[in-house]
């Protein structure tokens, strides 16, 4: 369960939203988790719905950000830049 405020999570969700909308293959699967295939768009939907798949991912993002001393949104933005 995420223990972060909406104000902390919203910039991360916005970064995921920008990534999903701008992804050249937004409708194509890029990841399979426990038998569920996710496209960038369906992954965004899972995050917005606070699904069982989203919480561990968001927790990972916050943990990485703490370790690196950067805002959590930077973790998503950095990975997005790598895909361009």
Phi, psi and omega per residue, in radians:
X1 nan 2.294 3.136
X2 -1.245 2.399 3.123
X3 -2.041 0.771 -3.134
X4 -2.108 2.626 -3.135
X5 -1.330 2.858 3.095
X6 -1.029 -0.668 3.126
X7 -1.113 -0.538 3.104
X8 -1.367 -0.644 -3.066
X9 -1.406 -0.604 -3.029
X10 -0.986 -0.752 3.100
X11 -1.094 -0.556 3.112
X12 -1.221 -0.772 3.111
X13 -1.087 -0.713 3.120
X14 -1.097 -0.686 3.100
X15 -1.143 -0.715 3.089
X16 -1.130 -0.695 3.125
X17 -1.071 -0.830 3.125
X18 -1.052 -0.738 3.121
X19 -1.068 -0.852 -3.077
X20 -1.128 -0.765 -3.105
X21 -1.178 -0.658 -3.096
X22 -1.550 -0.048 -3.089
X23 -1.198 2.311 -3.111
X24 -1.145 -0.342 3.116
X25 -2.179 0.890 -3.029
X26 -0.987 -0.485 -3.107
X27 -1.712 -0.011 -3.082
X28 -1.762 2.482 -3.141
X29 -1.038 2.444 3.066
X30 -2.242 -0.176 -3.075
X31 -2.700 2.510 3.037
X32 -2.136 2.212 3.133
X33 -2.254 2.115 3.128
X34 0.815 0.793 3.071
X35 1.436 0.019 3.119
X36 -1.861 2.170 3.090
X37 -1.540 2.308 -3.133
X38 -2.049 2.259 2.907
X39 -1.594 2.933 3.054
X40 -0.942 -0.714 -3.119
X41 -1.172 -0.784 -3.128
X42 -1.239 -0.490 3.060
X43 -1.169 -0.769 3.066
X44 -0.989 -0.797 3.124
X45 -1.046 -0.717 3.121
X46 -1.085 -0.702 3.114
X47 -1.155 -0.789 -3.125
X48 -1.119 -0.527 3.141
X49 -1.544 0.027 -3.115
X50 0.953 0.782 -3.098
X51 -1.200 2.980 3.118
X52 -1.103 -0.369 3.137
X53 -1.480 -0.505 -3.054
X54 -1.291 -0.741 -3.053
X55 -1.006 -0.842 3.116
X56 -1.101 -0.653 3.113
X57 -1.111 -0.848 -3.137
X58 -1.103 -0.660 3.105
X59 -1.104 -0.697 3.084
X60 -1.065 -0.785 3.133
X61 -1.037 -0.798 -3.132
X62 -1.155 -0.651 3.115
X63 -1.145 -0.797 3.107
X64 -1.050 -0.745 3.141
X65 -1.076 -0.745 3.105
X66 -1.072 -0.813 -3.119
X67 -1.081 -0.635 -3.078
X68 -1.623 -0.168 -3.135
X69 1.200 0.619 3.128
X70 -2.175 2.834 3.048
X71 -1.129 2.522 -3.126
X72 -0.949 -0.632 3.136
X73 -1.033 -0.559 -3.120
X74 -1.093 -0.545 3.109
X75 -1.072 -0.797 3.130
X76 -1.203 -0.818 -3.116
X77 -1.031 -0.725 -3.137
X78 -1.089 -0.800 3.139
X79 -1.148 -0.624 3.108
X80 -1.099 -0.742 3.122
X81 -1.102 -0.582 3.127
X82 -1.133 -0.513 -3.065
X83 -1.443 -0.192 -3.104
X84 -1.373 nan nan
